[in-house]
Amino acid sequence: MPKPARAKTIALFVPDLGGGGAERVVLAEARDLIRQGHKVDLLLAFAGGELLALLPPQVRVIEFKARRLSAALRPLREYLRRENPDALHATMWPSTVIAIAAHRLARSGARLMVSDQVALSQQVTTFRQRAALRLSTALLYPLADIRVQCSAVAADDLAQLSGIARNRIEVITNPVEPPESLKSNARIEALWQVPKGERIINVGRLKDQKNQANLLRAFARLKRPKARLMILGEGELRAALEELAGELGIAERTIFAGFDIDQWPYLAAADLFVLSSDYEGFPLVLAEAMAAGLKVVSTDCPSGPVELLDGGRFGRLVPCRDPQALADAIDAALDEVGDPERMKARARALAGPAQIERYTALLTN
């Protein structure tokens, strides 16, 4: 790719570079900007993150090491005054509103983009939180140059929350970057302990939103003694989920594999991917499973699965928090003959390189 006429400095602001889908989008964005010859500063409100090891070495990492997210306002304002970047991209509310405030206080001329990776109204539960979300998006999001959401439903949600016209919100679905050679390895094969055919995998942080408890209850209802379920991820609910697997009598057939920075070999070893979330934005891991050619089952949660799966044409959609419906869909999917190339083509169409190129084009235009 030819280098730009003038290399620009692009700042990417996130709480940290943990192993979530939003952080993987930031990682892909940093890679693409570096490939295009731009300079990238990764600004972390806190410090660290599992994905730091995957950053290109050309990226400069600046850790504010704030004790709480709001405390990142001052160092971000100072950074904008001192470094005067050409553009700033902030991801994930409330990091977005902190970035907008810092941008205004610094009187920065940087092109400002804010983006979210979830239907925002789904992630707040109390009246106070919803009021803060509605007020902050209504007052501050219009001040950004560009607002991005990860799906059409999530963009509709933001428009309703904030009062911003829907045509002023960009929709860019999350990109996936599958490796050129997709294959498992001996260590992962040993974890399964059974041949391919009835290997079910879920990937995600062990937290309420992902609702792996519903998946465990569904798995316990399957009449398939050879089936195995692998949950790839870590989180605050691990002990509770392991206890639940024991209570359901499926502990010996459930593999809690922990977190791995590289999920692709695990997907390559599986037969069926199941998303059990109560809400999502545009679930990157579902797109990754499709890019790996897997059959998929997903809850029909707000907002991305129905778009990715085209209403059920590319995988089965079931109601949230319905373990029997989920079990029936898993059972039917395991009996089906998959079409890996069709799934890969769908993933490329919705989550291919063109998506991350849209991010970088908006920032560097």
N, C-alpha and C positions, 0 to 999 in steps of 0.2 A: 504494500500500500504506500503511495507517495506521501511524503511528509507535507504538512500544511505550510502555507506561505509564511505564517508566523506561529510558532509554538505558543499555545496559550497555557495559562496556569489555571487548573480546575481544582476546586476544593470540594471534597465529599465529606459530609458531616453525618455521623451516626453515633449512637450511644457507645457501642463497641463493635468488634467484628466477630461476634459469636457465630454459631453454626446454623442460624435460621435462614429461611428463604430470602428475606429482605436483605440480609447481609451478603448472601450469595449474588444477588443482583448488583450490589455495590461492588463486589469483587469483579464481576464480569464487566461492569462499567469501567473500572480502573484499568483492567487489561486492555479494553478496546481503545481507551484514550491514549494509553502508552503506545499501542500499536500504531496509532495515527500520528505519533510524534509529539503529543502534548505532555506537559508537566502535570503531575497529579500529587496533591496533598491530601492525605487521608486524616481527617480530624476526628478523634475519638473523645467523647465526653468523659468517659472513664478510662480504662486501659485494657489492652489485651484483646483476646478473642481467639477462638480455635482456628479461624480462617486466615489469621495473619501469616501463617506459614505459606499460604498459596499466593500471596501478593507478589507481583513483579518487583524485583529489587529496585527498580527506578522510582517506585512510589515512596514519597517521604511521609512517614507516619508521625503525627503530632498528637500526643496524649495529654489532654487537659487534666486528667486524674481528679475530676470533680467528685466531691463527696456525695452529691445528688445531682440529678440532671439539670435542674434550674441553675446550679452554680457554674455551669458551662457557659452561661451568657456572657460573663465578663471576659474570659480568655478568648472566646470566639469573636467578640467585638474587637478586642485588641489585635487578634490575628488579622482581621479584615482591614484594620487601619494600617498595620505594619506591612503586610504582604501584598495588599491590593490585588487579589486574584481576579481573573477575568470572569469567572463564574463560580457560583456556590450551589451545590445540590445537597439539600437536607432531606433525610428519609425518616419516616415513622413519627407521627404525632405522639407526644408533644415536642420531640426534637425539632419538628418543622416550625412551630411557633417561636421557639427559642431562637432559631436561626433567623427568622423574619425580624424579630425584635433586635437582635444583634446587628443585622444588616442595616436597619434604620438608624440605630444609635451610632453606628460607625460612619454613617452617611456614605456607605459603600456604593460604588458604581458597578459592582459585580452583577452579572446576570444571575437571577435567583430562581431556582427551581425547587419546589417542594413535592414530595411524592409519598404515597401511603400504599401499604401492601395488604390492606384489609378493608372491608366495609366498616368505617369508623364507628358507626352507631352500635355495632355488634360487640365492641370491645369494652364498653362501659356498662356498668350495672346499676349505679345509684343515680338518683336525681341530681345530686351535686356534680358528679362526674359528667353527666350528660349536659348539664348547664355550662360547665367549663368547656366542654368540647364544642358545643354550639356557639358560644360566645367567641372563643378563640378563633375558630375557623371563619366565622362571619366577619370579625374585625380585621384579622391578620392575613388570611389566605388571599384576599383580593390584592394585597400589596406585593405578592410574589409575581414575577414575570410569567412563570409557567407553573401550572398545577397538573400533576399526573396521578391517575389512579390505574390500578392493575386490571380492572375489568369494567365492563359497561354497568353492571349492577352496582359495583362499588362507587363508580362515578356518579350514578343516579343518587346514591345514598349521600355522598358529599354535597351534591347540589341541594338536596332537600335540607340537610343539616345547616348549611352555611348561607343559603340564599344566593349563592353564586350561579350564574347562568350555566346551564349544562354544556353549552357550546364553548365555554371557557375552561373546560376541564379535559385534558388530553387523556386518552386511554392507551396505555402501552402494556401489553401482557408481558409477564416475566420470561426472560430468555433462559434456555437450558444450553449447556455446553457438554454434550456427551463426548467421551474419549473416542479416538479413532478406532481403537480395539477394545471392545466390550467383552470382558471375560471374568469369570470367577477365579478363585485360587484354592489351594488345598486346605488352608486354614478355615476358610468360610465353608467349604464343602463339609469339613469335619463337624462344624457346628450343627448342621442340619440332621445328620445321622440317618437320613432316609434318602432314597433316590429321588430325582425330579419327578413331578407329577402332581403332588399335593403340598407344595411349599408356598405358604402365604406370608407376605411381608408387609409391615407397616413401618414407615419412617417418620419420625417427628419427636419433638420435645415432649417429655412425659409431664403434661400439664392438663388442666381441665379442658381447655379449648379443643385439644386433640382427641379427647374422650376415648382413650384406649380401653377404659373399663367397659364401654359398650362393645368394643371389638372382642374382648375376652369373653363376655357373656354370649356373644354370637358364636364364637369359636367352640365354646362348651356345648352348644346345641348341635354341632355337626356330628353326624353318624359316620365319621371317617377316622378310625383309630390310627391310621398311618399318617394322617395330616399333621403338619407342623406349622406353628405360627412363630415368626421372628419379629420382634419389636426392636428396631434400631433407633436408639436415642437415649438420652439421659434427662433427668429432671426431678423436681421435688416430689413427684408422685410414684417414684420407682418402688419404694418399699410397700406402699399401699397396693400397687398393681400386682406385685409379686405375691402379696398376701391373698389378694382376690383370686389369682390363678390357683393358689393352693386350695382355697375354699371351694372353687369350682371343679376341682379334680383334674386340672389340665396343666399343672406345674411341670410335669415331666415332658409335655409336648409343646411347651412354650419357651422360647429362647429370648431372654433379655440380653441383647448383644452389646448394649452400651452405645456410646457415641463414637463414630468414626468420621474423620475428616473427608474420606472418600467413600461415598455410598454406592458408587457404580458397580463394584464387584459383587456387592450384596444383591443388587437388583438383577445382575446377570445370572445369579444362582437361583432366583426365585421363579415361581410360575404365575403367581397372582399377587397384585398389589391392592391393598385395601386402605382407603382413607376413611377414618371414622370421626372426623372433626364435627363440632357443632357450628363453627363458622370459619371462614377463610377469606382471603382476598382472591388471589389467583394462585392456587397451591402449586408452588414450584415443584414439589416432590411428586405430585401427580403427573405433571408434564414430564418429569424425568423418568418416571416409570413407563410412560407411553413411549418416550424416546428410546428406552431400553427394550421396547417391543413386548412388554408384559400385558396380559389381560388385566383389567382393572374393575374394581367395585368401589363406589364412593357414596357417602351420604350426600343428599341433595341440599347441602348447606349453602347459605349465602357466602360467597357469591360466584366463585370461579368454576366449580365442577360442572355445572350445567352447560357453561360455555365451552369448556375444554372437551366435554364428551358429547357436545352437540345434542343435548336433550336426551342422551342415552344411546345414540347411534354408535358410539365408540367405547361404551362401557355401561355397566349397570348402575343406576341411581336409586337410592333407597331413602326413606325418611330418616331424619336424625333421631337418635335415642330410641331406636326400635330394633332390639337385638334379634328378634325372630326374622324380621324382614332382611336384616343384614346377613343372617345365617343362610336364609333361602337363596339370596343373591350369590353368596360365596359358593354355596353348593352347586348352583347352576353354572356359574362361571368356571369352576374346576372341571365340570363335565364337558365344556365346550372346547373346540379346537381353535386355538388362537390364530391371529393373523398379524405377526410381528411387523411386517413391512407396512401394513395399513396403519398401525398404531404409530410407527415412526414417522410416517408421512404427515399424520395429523399433528404430531408434536412439532415437526419442522414448520408446518404452516402457521401455527399459532404462537410458537415459542422459539422460533429459530433466530439466527443471527440478526435478521432485520430488526428485531425488537430492540436489542441493545444499541444498534446503530441509530435508532430513532432518539434514544436518550442522548447519545453523544452529539448528534446533529443539533438537537435543541440547545445543548449547552454551549456549543462552539460556533454556532451560526453568527 
